[in-house]
Amino acid sequence: MLTPRRRLLLGGGILTLLMLGWQTLVFLLGQSGGSLSTLAFALPGATPTGRFGSNADNWSSVAVAVAAGFTFVAITALLARRREATVTTGWLAAALTSLLVSAILAGFAIAPNALWGPGSVLRSLSSYPTSVVWGLATGWIPALAFLRPRGEDRAGEPVAGIGGTWTGVLSGVAVLALVGAGLTVQGAHDVAQAEARAAANAPTTDENGIDLPDPNAVGDPVPTVAPETDPIPDDACTGENSMLLKTEPDAATGHRSLTIRLMNFSDAPCVVDGYPDLAFADQNGHVMSVTIEHGSSFMATDAGAQRVEVPAKGYAAATIGWDANSTHGTLVASTVYAAARAGADRGSWPIVLDIVPDTTVSVTAWRIASPAVE
């Protein structure tokens, strides 16, 4: 048979676990997206401020739930000083606990927010009534700790169920727990404010005015191989006998070019036929919508696709060209991917080019090149 003290502690433990379980449910619904995420915003919060997410928020949620459990025990003990604790008593204690916890946390919120004007104070207080609604709606669950089985022998139990000394001790512990929870919540608030200020003051562009990578950007990575159904000749230049090299970009008025070189490092000739395979990734590592055209550009003349035999230790070259673009406030090509032909493994080079989304890039066919950089 549970003693009155054990029933009090059981009720407080149930309330603490109920708060943490509810907060977990709301957090998971909010992370699921869609209509379930909307439902998470509609549900009343178990605590007026504690929410899961960052480490600071997690600790504040735990601190508030534990403080609420101690407060429930103390309030129930005070209500049952002159009569036996019942389900109704526990339910009332749960509602009063939500009200008291909300009021105390509101006090901790008003102090810093008052510096920002009445509007901030009102916004801080607006979420607190929902936690009281939660206490009224769910208070019967921890109150079940005081539900006695029919026919249970109650002889010898004190009417109050708890002594005055214990009530005082529990009340003191509850006060300390509430103050600690308020300080923890305020600490989480300060951390969130500091992170928000840091994010607001963080630079969004580099020294050249180009947007920095966005860790939350959505996009697709560049495929490592372009689809190709044509068979590869036995004497083809592949990764086993050759490698691609990048030169530095060149520029003319309003025009740009970049030459890609293929070096045959083997002791036998190898063959490339047609045009190199190209792709570009932006600063977030996502494939860019760039149109690749085979042909001449302002800075390079295309002789057309032809079979090119690259001698041992020799070179071939192809040049890409495009018109200059503004790189401010837009995605730019930050990585060039290339292969000797479609279907071969693409290599890559990190290099920032003023190629932006929907740019048209022209590329010439492979041609024999001298060892000197073109």
N, C-alpha and C positions, 0 to 999 in steps of 0.2 A: 504494500500500500504506500502510495506517495505521501510524504509529509507536506504540510503547507509550504515550507521553505523550498522543498524540491519542486513543488508545483509552480512557485514563483519563478525559480530559475529556469524551469522547463519552458514556461511561457515567454520569458525574455529571450531564451535561445531560439525559440521558434520565430519570434518577431525578427530577430537579427538575420536568420537564414532566409526568412520570407522576403525581407528587403533586398538582400543580396541576390536571391533568385529572380526577383522581379526586375531588378536593374540589369541582370544578365540577359533576361528575356527581351527587354526593351532594346538593349544594345545589339543583340543578334538580329532582331527585326529591322533595326535601323541600318544594319550592314547588308541586309539581303536585297535591298533595292525594290523598285516597283511598288505595288499596292501595300505590301507588308511594311515597307519603309514609311509610307504614309501613316499606317496604323500605329507605328512606334511613336510618332509625334502626337497622335490623338490620345494615347493612353496616359493616365495621370502618373506622375513620377512618384516612386516610393520615398524619395528624399528630394528636397527642394533644390539641391545643387549637385550632390554627388552623382557622377555618371562615369561609366567605363570608357576607356580610350587610352589616354596617356598614363604613364605610371603615377603621376601626381593625381589624376582623376581617380584612378583605381584605389589608391590609398585613402583618398577623401571619402569614397563610397563606403569602404570598409569601416573607417572611423565613425562615420555617421550612423551606420547600421549597428555597430557595437554600442555606441552611446545611446541609441534608441532602445536597445535591449535593456540596458541598465536603467534607463528612465522608465520604461514600462514596469520593471520590477519594483522600483521605488514608488511609483504612483499607485500601483496595485496594492502594495503594502500599506500605503497611507489610507486608501479607500477601504481596506479590510481591517483597519484597526479595531473597529467596534462591531464588525460582523464578518461572517465567513465569506471568503472570496468565491464568487460564482462566475459563470460564463458572462453574465451581464456586466459584472464588475470588470472582468478582463477586457471586454469589448469597449467599455467606457474608457478604461485605462489606455487602450491602444489609440483611441481617437484623441485623448488628451496628450498622449505622447507625441503624436504627429503634430498637434498644435504647438506644443512646447518646443519641440525640435525646430519646427519651422520658424517660430518667433526668435529663437536664439540665433539661428543661422542668418535670419534676416538682419539682426543687429550687427553681425559681423560683416554683412554685405553693405549695410548702409554707411558704415564708417568710411571706407575708402571711396565708395561711389558718390558720397555727398560732395566730394571735391569736384565732381564733374557736373554738378547741378541737379535740380529736382527730377529732371527727366531720367537720369541714370538711376536714381533711387527708386522711382516708380517701376522702371524696367526690372530692377533687382527684386522687387516685392511681387511682381505680377505672377511669378511661377510658384509662389509658396502656397496659395490656396489649393492647388492640385494635390499636394502631398497630404493635406487634411482630408480631402475627398478619398484618397487612397486609404488612409487610416480608418475611415468610417466603413469603406467597402470591404476591407480585408481584416479588420480588427477581430472578427469572430474566430479567425484561424488560431492565433496564439491564445485566445480566450478558451479554446477547447482544452487547454491544460488544466482548467478548473472544473471540467466536466467529470462528475463522479459516477461510476457505475451504479446501476440501481441495486439497492440492498447493501451497499458497502457500509461496514460498521464505522460509525463516526464517534463512537464513545471515547471519551478521554481527550479529544482534541480541543484545544482552546478556541474560543469563539473568534478571536481576532485572527488566529492563524499565524501570527508573526508578532514577535515582541517589539517593544518600543525601541530597545537598543539596536536591534537588527534594522528596524525601519530607519533610524538615524544614520546608521552606517551605509545602508543602501542609498539613501538620499545623498549623502556626501560623495559616494562613488559616482552616482549619476551626474552630479554637478561637475565633478572633475572630468568625467567622460565627455560631457557636452562641451565644456570649454576646450578640451583637447580636440574634439571634432571640429569645432568652429575654427580653431587655429589651423588645423589641417586643411580644411576647405579654403580658408583664406590663403594659405600657402599655395594650393593648387590654382587658385584664381590669380595670384601674383605670377606664377610660372606661365600660365596661359597668356597673361597680359604682356609679359616679357617676350614670349615667343611671337606674339602678334606684332609687337613693336619691331622686333628683329626682322620679321618677314616684310614689314612695311618699308623698312629702311634698307633692305638688302638690294644690291644692284640687280637690274634685270638685263643689262647689256654689258658686253666687255668693253675694253678701251677703244675698240674700233666701231662701237655702236651696234654690234651684232647681238641678237638675243642670246642669252645664256641657255643651256639645256634646261628643259622643263621635266622634272622627274614624274610629273603626273600626265604628261602628254600621251595620247593614244595613237598608235600606228602599227604598221607591219614592218618587220625587219627585212633587209634586203636578202633575197634568195642567194644562196652560195653558188648555185648553178642555174643558168638560163636553160629553158627547155630546148632541145634540139633532137631531131630524128635522123639527120644525115649521118652516115657512118664516118668515123674518123680514119683518114688514110694511115697506112702503116708507117709512112715516112713523115708524119705530121710533127710539128713542133708542139711538144707537150711539156708538162711539168717535170718530166724525167730528163729532158735534154735542153730545156730553155727556161727563161724566166722573164717576167715583165718588169720594166723599170719606168719610173716617172721622172719627167724633167720639171723644171720650174715653169710656171705660167708665163705667157708673153702677152703683151697688150699693145693695142693701137687705139686711136681715137674712137671710143665707143665700142670696141671689139676686143675679144679675148681669145686665147688659144692655149692648148696644153698638148704636148707631144708625149705619146706613150711609146716606149721602145721595147722591142723583144730581142733579147740576147741569146744566141745559140751558144751555150757553153760546152757543147759536146764536140767530139772529134769527127763528126759526120754531118753533112747538110741535113736540114729539116725544112718542112714546107708549111707555109701559112697560105690560106686562100680566102680572099674576101675581106671582110671587115671585122675588127675586134668587137667583142661583146662588152657593153658598158652599162653601168647603173650608178645611182648616186643616193647617198643617205644624208639626211639633215642632221642638225646638231643633237637631236634626240635619238639618233640611231635608226630612224624609220626611213623606208624607201620613199623617194620623192617622185612626184608626178612630172617627169621630164620626158619630152618627146625626143627620141633619137632618130636622126635622119642621115642616111648614107649620101655623101656628096661633098661638094666644095663648100668652104666658108670664106669670109672676107680675108682670112689670114692663111688659108691653105687651099691648094688645088687638088682635087681628087682625080686620079687617073683611071678610076674604075676598078672593079673587082678583077683580080687575075691571080694566077698561081705564082707564088713568090717562093723561090728556093733560097733559104738563108744559109750561107756557107758556114762551115765550122768556125767558131769564134766570131761569127759575123752578127750583124744587126739588121732588124727590120723596124719600121716606124709607122705610126698612124697618128694623125693630128685631129683633135676635137676643137671646134670653134663655136663661139656663141656671142651674142650681143651683151654688153655691159648692163647690169641691173643694180638698182638700189637695194642694199642689204639691211636697211633700217626697218625694224618692226616686222620682220618676216623670217621664215625659215630659209636657210641657205645650205648649199651643198658643203658638208663638212668631211665627207669621206667619198673617195672615188673607188668604185669596184670595176675591175676589168679582167677579161680573159682573152686568150688568143682567138677564140671562136665561141659561139654559143654552144653550150653543152660541156664546156671545159670548166674546171673549178676556177672561181673568181678570186683574184687577189685584191687587196685593198690598201689604200694609202690615206692617212688622215691629212687633209688639206682643205682650207677654207676658200671656196670659190664663190664669186657673185652669180652663181646659178641658183635661181629661186624656183618655187613651184610653177609649173606650166611653161618653163623655158624650153625653147627648141635648141637642141645641140646637134651640130653637124659633125660627122666623123668621116675621115678619108679611109680608103682601103689601105691595107698593108703595102709597103714599098721597101725596097732595099735602102738601107741607111748607112752612112759612114760611122765609124766609131765615135767621132766627135758628136757632142750633144747638139741636136738641131734646134 
